Amino acid sequence: MKRSVQFKIYLGLLILCIIGYQFQRTTVDDFFVNPFYIGSMVLGILLVIKALGYTCQKCHRNQVMQGFYKYRLPSSNCYNCGHDIDQNRT
C-alpha cells in the first residue's frame, strides 16, 4: 500500500476515534481504559512519527509539514521535485 494512502487511513481512524470518544460516557475511574482514548493516543503518536519521517528520497524535503503552522496531506509524488516517493518502497 502506498505511504500516502496509509497516512490518510491512519488520519481517518484518528478522527473516528476522537468522534467515538465524544459519544462515550466516561467517569474519572475508567477514563484511561476507554478504548477510544487509547486508540486516539496511539494513532496520534503514530501519525506524528510518520509525519516526521515522510520525506522525499531525492530532495530530502518533508511532504507533510511545510512550516510550524502549515501542513498538507501527502501524495505519492514529491511536492517540490515531482519524484515518485513510493517507487523504491516495498
C-alpha positions as CSV (number, residue, x, y, z in Angstrom):
1,M,0.0,0.0,0.0
2,K,1.3,3.5,-0.8
3,R,2.5,5.5,2.1
4,S,0.2,8.5,1.2
5,V,-2.9,6.2,1.3
6,Q,-1.7,4.6,4.5
7,F,-1.2,8.0,6.2
8,K,-4.7,9.1,5.1
9,I,-6.2,5.9,6.6
10,Y,-4.5,6.5,9.9
11,L,-5.7,10.1,9.9
12,G,-9.3,8.9,9.2
13,L,-9.1,6.3,12.0
14,L,-7.8,9.0,14.4
15,I,-10.8,11.2,13.5
16,L,-13.2,8.3,14.1
17,C,-11.6,7.6,17.5
18,I,-12.0,11.3,18.5
19,I,-15.6,11.3,17.4
20,G,-16.3,8.0,19.1
21,Y,-14.8,9.2,22.3
22,Q,-17.2,12.2,22.3
23,F,-20.2,9.9,22.4
24,Q,-18.8,7.6,25.2
25,R,-20.0,8.2,28.8
26,T,-16.9,8.1,30.9
27,T,-16.2,8.6,34.6
28,V,-13.0,9.6,36.2
29,D,-12.3,6.0,37.2
30,D,-12.4,4.5,33.6
31,F,-11.0,7.4,31.7
32,F,-7.7,5.9,30.8
33,V,-9.0,2.5,29.9
34,N,-11.5,3.8,27.4
35,P,-10.7,2.1,24.0
36,F,-11.4,5.3,22.1
37,Y,-8.9,7.3,24.3
38,I,-6.2,4.6,24.0
39,G,-6.8,4.3,20.2
40,S,-6.6,8.1,19.6
41,M,-3.4,8.4,21.7
42,V,-1.7,5.5,19.8
43,L,-2.8,6.8,16.4
44,G,-1.8,10.3,17.3
45,I,1.7,9.3,18.3
46,L,2.0,7.1,15.2
47,L,0.9,9.9,12.9
48,V,3.4,12.3,14.4
49,I,6.2,9.8,13.8
50,K,5.1,9.1,10.3
51,A,4.8,12.8,9.5
52,L,8.3,13.5,10.7
53,G,9.7,10.7,8.5
54,Y,7.7,11.3,5.4
55,T,10.4,12.8,3.2
56,C,11.4,12.6,-0.4
57,Q,14.4,10.4,-1.1
58,K,15.7,12.8,-3.9
59,C,15.4,16.3,-2.4
60,H,15.0,15.3,1.3
61,R,12.1,17.7,1.9
62,N,9.3,16.8,4.2
63,Q,6.0,16.1,2.5
64,V,3.6,16.7,5.4
65,M,5.0,19.7,7.2
66,Q,5.8,22.9,5.3
67,G,6.4,25.0,8.4
68,F,5.4,25.3,12.0
69,Y,1.8,26.2,11.2
70,K,1.4,24.8,7.7
71,Y,0.7,21.2,7.0
72,R,-0.6,19.3,3.9
73,L,-1.8,15.8,3.1
74,P,0.9,13.7,1.5
75,S,0.7,12.5,-2.1
76,S,2.6,9.8,-4.0
77,N,4.7,12.4,-5.8
78,C,7.0,15.0,-4.1
79,Y,5.6,18.5,-3.9
80,N,9.0,20.0,-4.6
81,C,10.7,18.0,-7.3
82,G,7.9,15.6,-8.5
83,H,9.8,12.4,-7.7
84,D,7.7,9.3,-7.1
85,I,8.2,8.7,-3.3
86,D,6.8,5.2,-3.3
87,Q,8.8,3.8,-6.2
88,N,11.7,2.3,-4.0
89,R,9.5,1.3,-1.1
90,T,8.3,-2.3,-0.6
